[in-house]
Amino acid sequence: MAYKISDACISCGACAAECPVGAISEGDGQYVIDADACIECGACAGVCPVGAPEQE
């Protein structure tokens, strides 16, 4: 299942820079993951300082 970004997001952008398929973009107040583009690799979760990306 695709990853999603929780409300813990601090909008640092680390996840977007790490995503190999560009599925993460800056949304309204926090980053968001395009579930259709997400390849479920977990790279975003590995670099997030607050653990905001989590599997749906």
JOQUIJO-V236298 format. One record per residue. N is the residue number from 1. PHI is phi as a letter, one per 30 degrees, with the letter a starting at -180 (* if undefined). PSI is psi in radians with two decimals (NA if undefined). D_LAST is the distance of its C-alpha to the last C-alpha in whole Angstrom. Layout:
N:PHI:PSI:D_LAST / N:PHI:PSI:D_LAST
This chain:
1:*:2.57:6 / 2:d:2.77:6 / 3:d:2.71:6 / 4:b:2.80:6 / 5:c:2.18:9 / 6:d:3.07:10 / 7:d:-0.13:14 / 8:d:-0.20:15 / 9:e:2.30:15 / 10:c:0.19:19 / 11:h:0.71:20 / 12:d:-0.41:21 / 13:i:-0.01:20 / 14:e:-0.69:20 / 15:d:-0.75:16 / 16:d:-0.68:18 / 17:d:-0.49:21 / 18:d:-0.36:19 / 19:d:2.08:17 / 20:d:-0.27:19 / 21:c:0.09:18 / 22:i:0.57:18 / 23:d:-0.10:15 / 24:c:2.31:15 / 25:b:2.84:18 / 26:d:2.14:19 / 27:c:-2.76:18 / 28:d:1.61:20 / 29:j:-0.29:20 / 30:a:2.92:17 / 31:d:2.69:15 / 32:b:2.67:13 / 33:c:2.26:11 / 34:d:1.87:12 / 35:d:-0.54:10 / 36:d:-0.49:13 / 37:c:-0.38:14 / 38:d:2.29:11 / 39:c:0.18:13 / 40:h:0.64:10 / 41:d:-0.40:13 / 42:i:0.08:12 / 43:e:-0.66:15 / 44:d:-0.75:14 / 45:d:-0.57:12 / 46:d:-0.42:16 / 47:c:-0.17:18 / 48:d:2.19:16 / 49:d:-0.28:19 / 50:c:0.08:17 / 51:i:0.53:14 / 52:d:-0.69:12 / 53:d:2.25:9 / 54:b:2.69:6 / 55:d:2.45:4 / 56:d:NA:0
